[in-house]
Amino acid sequence: MSKQQKYHLKYLRAYSLSFKGKFNEALKIYKQLLNSEAGEQIKLKATLSIVNTYAISKNWPDGLSHLSSALNSLPTIADSSLHERTFAIAAIFYNQLGQYELGLKFSKRLLSENPQGRNLCIAHNLKLESQFKLGQLSEDSPQIAQGLQACQQSNEVVMESAIYSYLAELHLDNNQPLQAIATLEKQLESLAATKYAPFLAIYHALLAKSYYLSKQIDIAEEHSSKAVAHAKNIGTSESSVTAYNILFQIAESRGEHQQALAYHQEYAAADKAYLDEVKTKHLAFQLAQHQATEQKNQIKLLDDQNRLLRLEQKLSRSETENNRLFISLLFVSILLLAGMVYKSRTTQKRLKLLAEYDALTKVHNRGHFTQQALNAIDYCSKNQQAASCILFDLDKFKSINDTYGHATGDWVLKQVAQVCQAHSRKSDLFARLGGEEFCIFLPSCDVNTAAQLAEEYRKLIAAIDSAGSGFEFAISASFGVTDFSLSGTNLDKMIADSDHAMYVSKKTGRNRVTIFSDGIAEFKRNKQANSAMSSQATEARV
């Protein structure tokens, strides 16, 4: 064999290792090829295999780096099949990374190469995936029929199934669960024959959601369980989030509270893992963009320096001195500009903190809390989830201020905020509404669970040792609790009803938790009415 044939054989051996799942061994050989005298085509193939390997291991930063290298080498490659392969891998990688605009760009470039057979199916599928995620598809989009035809002609069942899944989700977005069921069911048998777990998980999750929306609960439960089973072998996925949410809602509707809690815990864990992965991808892409910009700036700086060196060789000694002075001024300007940018960013961060957080306790202020709580209410309402509101007020706080001074009062407020925030869930919204009044909004939490959490907060506050303030006194708080089922989904009403319940806690001995009820609301209205009548009678006597 020639030297290049030996390099090619080495690449094929590495590819064989990749196919067997021995990625670390394969990566070592691929990187050896990149540092060898192998031809540009072999190096490009090795680079693309490295990109695929990093996509599988979710090493997004290194994958982006090698993908950039592969795209930069394309102008030196004459083989059109390698161009198709590069564009396909770029589109796949960017779609997996969640950068669908770039995925769409490279899928279009792949189609512009006029691919045939399987590559044509891949190109259409990647383009449809990007357009679907970007909200550029509708149920009657002609691109869907084109993609299905291309995949059917090349007998690519998995990619054909992917296109049907986009169509089913469009049906669901338009509140057409029966059409979604028909779309998925006619393809499910063919997909099941492939035993391809990722898309089987997607199909069963979508079927579970469709059957649940069409009130066919038992079938929805069956498909949810199948989706969970398939998703277990593929790591974090949106399918498992959907499936566990459906199972939770079904168990809750049947009154199987213990099972519902177990499903909700699985759903919360899957949802967190999925969101964390999305954040990781976004951060990796942002970091890659920053590094690319930094490299361009470094190249530009080196070019400027080389240009100055060439000028120095041509200019006289006096002109050289002038250039050195110019460089010094430029450097000082850059330092000043960097200082201004740093100061501006620092100011922006400080202003953001002032706008969103309470200056004393470092928890959300009322304005930011209201905005975040409204968003959480909208999310919980759309997903048919419970949500609760806890309002509490420190007992005899005015007496503490009057007796021990406002500095001691501030110390108490900060201690209460610290112990409560440390105990709250990551999804909970904790805010100081004003004075000694605090509010906690708890998404995905019913009133009974919220009451238990409020009791824990009450105990934590009562356990605060006031010795740290320099004085000895008791600290306690009165709590009021409500949720969607008692107060509806209006934030102002939830806060008002929690306030009514808290008022009852105050009037019945303080340092306790009260759940809002219609009786509490009636009691509050009667008290307000009696107070108003008393005021009117006093005015009449005067």
N, C-alpha and C positions, 0 to 999 in steps of 0.2 A: 504493500500500500504506500501511497504518497504521504507526505507529512500532513497535508490537509485532510486526506481520508482517515488518517489515524485520529486527528482531532475530531472528525465527524463521528467516528466510532466511539470515542470517549464521551461525546455529547449524548449518543444513543444509550450508552450504559447509564449515564446519569438520569436520563429520561425514564429508563426502566426502573431505576430505584425510586423515582418520584411516583411512578404508577403503583409501586408496591407500598407506598406510604412511608418510605425511608427518606424523609425530606432533608434531614440534617446531612446525611451522607451525600445526597444529590446536590445540595447547595454548595458543599465543599468543592465538588467537581466543576459545577457551573462557574464558580468564581475563579477556579484555576484556569478555565478556558478564557475568561475575560482578561486575564493577565498573561496570556500566552501569545504566540504568533499565529493563532488560528485566524481564518479569513473573517471578513466582516459579516457574512451571512451566518456562519456558525456562532459568532459572538452575539448576533442579534437573537438567534434562537435560544441561546443560553440565557440572555437577559430576559426574554419573554417568559421562559420557564421559571426564572427567579421571581418575576412579578406574580405569576400564578401561585407559586409556593408561599410567598408572603401574604397573598390574599387569603389562602387557606388558613394560615396561622394567624391571620388578622394583624400582621405587622405592617400597618398602613404607612408609617413614615418611610421605611426602607422600600416598600413596594412603590410608593410614589417616586422616590429617587431613581430607581431602576427603570420605571416606566418613562420618566423624562429622558433618561439616557437612550432608551429604545427609540423614542420618537425623534430625538435629535439625530440618530444615525440613519434614519430612513432615506434622506437624500442621496446617500452613497450606495443604496441597495437597488438593484435593477429588477430583481425577482418580484413580479406582481403578487404572487401568492403570499410572500412574506409581508407585503404591504397590507393585504387583506387580514392576515393573521394578527399583525400589530394593531390595526384599527379595531379588530374584534376584541382583543384582550384589553385595549384601552377602554372601550365602551363598557365591557363587563366590569372592569376594576372600578371605574368611576361610578357605575350604577350601584355596585356593592358598597361603595364608600358613601353613597347618598348624594353625590354631586351629579344630579341628573341632567343638568344643562350641558356639562362636559360629556356625559354619556350619550346624549342626543347628538352632539357635535360629531363624535367619532363614529356613531352608528350611521350617520348620514355620509361620512367620508367612506365608510365601508361599502355602502350602497353605490356610491359614485364609482367604485372599482368594478361594477357590474359582476358581482359574484354569482356563482351558479350552485345549484344543488343545496347541500347542507349549509354552506356559507350564506346563501341567500336567505334561508330560513332564520339563521342566527342573526343576520343583519336586521331583518324585519322585527324579530322578537325583541332585540335590544332597543330598537327605535321605539317600539310600542311601550316597552317598560318605562323608558325615559319620559315619553309623552304622557303616559298614565300618571306617573308620579308628579309630573309638572302640571297636571290638570288640563292637558291639551286634548283629551279624548272624550268622545261622547259615544253612546251606544250604537249610533248609526255611522260612525266614522268609517270611511272606505278603507283606511289603512288596516283595520282589523281583518276585513275579508281578504285583503292582499296577503297579510301575514299568515292567516290560516291556510290559504291556498299554497303558499310557498312551503310551509312545514308539512302539509299533507302530501305534497308531491315528493318530498324527500323522506317521508315516513319518520319524521322527528316528533314522536308522541309527546315527550316531555315539554319541548318548546311550544308545541301546539296547545298542550294543556295550560301552559303559562298564559298564553293569549286568552284562552277561555276564562282563566281566573280574573284577568283584568276586566273582561266583559261582565262577569258575574258581579264584581265589586261596583261597576258602574250601575248595574241594575239595583243593587242595594242602596247606593247613594241616591237613587231616584225612588226609593221606597217601593221596590218591586221584588220582594223576596221570592215569589213564585217563579218569575222569569229567571232569577238567579239559580234557583233549585233546578229548573229544567236545563239550564246551560251546563251546570256542573255535573248533574247526574248522567247526562248522555256521554260524558267524557271520562267518568270516574273508573269504569271497568277497564278501559284502555290504559289509563294511567296506573291503575293498581297492578297491571301485568308487568310494568317496568320496575316495580318495587322501589321507586325513587322516593325516599322518605321525605325530603324537604317539601316537594310539591304535594305529596299525599297529606302532609300536615296542613298545608295551606288549604287544600280542597275540603278536608273534613272540618277545619275551622270555619271556612266560609259557609259550608252546608249547615253547620251547627247554628251559626248566626241567622241564616236564612230561615231554617225551620223554627227557630225560636221566635223570630219576628212574625212568622205565619201561624203562631200558637200551636205548633206540633211539638210539644215539649219533650215527649219520650224520644222521638227521633233526633231532636236537637241534642239531648243528653248523650245518645249513642255516638253521634258524630264528634261531640266534644271529647269524649273519652278516647276515641280513635286518634283525634288530632294530638292529644297529650301524649299518647303512646308513640306516635311517629316522631314527635318533636323532641322526645327525650334523647334521641341519638344524634341530634344536629345542633345541640347547644342553644344559646339564646335565640328566640325567634318571636315575631309578632303573632304567629299562630298559637303558641302556647299561652300568650297573654289573652287572646280572644277566647280560647277554649276554656281556660280557668274562670274567666269572667262570666261566661255563659253558665258553667257548672255552679258557680257561686249564686247567680241569680235564680237558677232553677231550685237549688236547695233552699234558698231563702224563701221563695214563693211557696214551698211545701211545708215550711215551718221546721225544717231540719236544721236547726240553728248551729249545732255542733259541727255538722258536715259543712254548712255554709261558711263557718269561720275557718275551717281547714282549707276550703277552696279559696277563700278570700286571701288567706296568708300566702298560698301558692301564687295567686294572681298578683298580689302586691310584689312578691319577690321576682316573678317573671317580668312584670312591668318595669320595676326598678332596673333589673339587669338589661332589659332591652333599651331603656332610655340611657343607661350608662354607656352602652355600646354605641348608640347614636352620637352621644357627646364625644366619645373617644374618637370616632371617625371624623367628626367635625373639627375637633382640636388638631388631629393629625393633618388634615387638609390645610387648616389655617397655618400650622407650623411650617408645612412644606412651602406654602405661598410666601411666608416670611423669609424662609431660607433662600428661596429663589430670588426674591427682591434683594436680599442682602448680597447674594452672589453677583447679581447684576451691578449693584453699587460698587462692590469690590473690583469687578472687572473695569467699570468706568473709572474708578480711582486709579487703577494700575495704568490704564490707557492715558489718563491725564499726566501721571507721573512720567511715563515714557516720552510723551510729547514734550514735557518740560526738559527732560534730559537731552533730547535731540536739539532743542533750542539752545540749551546751555553750551553745546559743542560749537554752535555757530556764532554765538554772540561774544562780544568782548567782555573783559573782566567787569567793567562797570555795569553792563547789561545783566551779567550773571548776578551781581549784587541786587539789582532791581528785581530780578525774578525771585530771588530768595526772600526779599521783603514782601513781594506779592504773595508768595506761598505762606509766609508767616501770617499775613493779614487774613488770608483765606482760612487758615487753620483756626485763627481766633474767631472768625465769623461763624465757622462750623460749631465751635465750642459754645459760642453765645446762642446760636440757633438751637443747639441741643439742650442748653440750659433753659431756654424759653419753652421748648417742647415739654421738657420734664416738668417745669413749673406749671404749665397749662394742664398737663395730665393730672398732676397732684391736686390742682385746684378743682378739676372736674370730679375727681374721686371724692374730695371733701364736700363739694356741693351736692353730690349724689347722696352721700351719707346724711347730710343735713335735711335733704328733701324726703328721704325714705325712712330714716330712723330717729327715734327719740333720743335727744342729746344726753339725757341723764341715764336712762336704763339700757341704751343700745339695742332695744327691740324696735319692731316696726311702729311708726307713728300712725295716727288715725287715717290720714289721707292714703298712704301707701297700703295699709291694711285693707282699706275699703276696696281699692283697685284690685288687689290680689284676691280678696275674698269673692268679689263679683266674678272674676275669671274662674275661680274654683267652683262656684255655684253653677256657672254655665256648663262647665265640664261635667260635674256630677249629675246635673239635670239631663244632659244629652245622653249620658251613659247609664241613666236610671240607677244611680248610686245614692246612698244616704249621705247626709252631712249634718253636723251638729255645731252648736255654738255654746261656748261656756263664757259667762260674764262673772267676774268677781271683783269685790271691793274690800279693801282693807278695813277691818273693824277699828273704830275709835282712833282713826289716823289723825284727826284734828287734835285730839287730846295729846297724842305723842308729839306733834309739832309744837303745841302750846307749852307742854311740860318740859320737853328736852331740847327744843329748838329745831329749826328747819334743816340744819345739817344732819341731825339724827333722822329726821323724816326722810331725807334724801337717801341716807344709808339704808333704811328699811326698804325703800322702793327698789334700790339696786339689788339688794339681797333677794327680794321676792322675785324679781325678773330673772336673776341668775339661776335660782333653784328650779323655777318653772320651765325656763327655756332648756335647761339641761335634761329635763325629764320628758319634754315634748317629742312627738314623732317628727321625722324630717318633713313630712307632708303638711304638718299643722302650721297655721299662721298665728303667731303670738304678737300681740300689740298692746301698747299702753294708750288707752283712749283719752286719758286726761286725768290729772290729779292722782288719786290712788285707785283708779278704775282700770282694769285690764280685761282683755277679751282674747279668747282662743277660738279659731275656726278650725274644725276638724273634718276634712273631706273623707269620704268612705267610712263614716263612723255613725252608728245609730245612737239614739238618746241614752239607752241603757249603758252602752260601752262608754259614752261620754261622761255619764254620771259617775261611773267607776273611776275614770281618769280624774274627774274633778275631785273625788274623794281623796285620791292620791296627792293631788296638788294641795288640798286642804291640810293634809297631814304634814307634807313637806314644809308648808309655810308655818304651821304651828310648831314645827321642830326647830325653826331658826333660833339660834342662840344670840340674844341681843347684847351679850357681853362685848362683842366686837365694836359696838357703838360707844362703849364707855358707860353704859347705863344698863339697868336690869328692868325689863318690862316684857309683857307677853305680846306676841304677834299672832294675829289670826285674820281670817278672811271669810266672807260669806259668798256663796256661789249660787248662780242660777243657770239652768241648763235647758236647752230646747233643741229640736231638730226639724228637718223638712216635714216629717209626718205630723208634727204639732203646730208648726208656725208657717209652713209653706216655704217657698224658695226666695222670698224677698228678704234681703239682708237687713234692711231697717227694721222690719217686723221681727226677725229672729233676735236682733239685739234688744228691741223693746220688750219682747216676751221674756228673754233671759233676764232683763232688768227687773221685770215684774216678779219672776221667781226669786231673784236675789233679794228683792224687797221683803219677800216672805221669810227668807232665811234670816234677814236682819231682825224682823219683828218677832221671830219665834226663838230668839236666843243667840243669834250670831254663830259664827264658826261652824257652819253646816252647809249642806248641799240640798237644793230644792229643784225638782224637775217641774217645768212649766206645765200647766193644765188650764182647761177652760175655766175651772173654778178660781184659779189665781187671777185670770184676766177679769172675771166678774167682780172679784173682791177689789181689785185695783180700781175698776170703773166706779163701783159704789163708793169707795173711799174718796175718789176725786169729786164725785157728785155731791157727797155730804160736805166736803170741804168747800165746794163752790156755794152750796146753800147756806152754810154757816157764814161765809163772807158776805153774801147778799143780806142776810138777816142783820149782821153787824152794821152794814152800811145803812140799812133801813132805820135801825134804832138811832144812829147818828143823825 
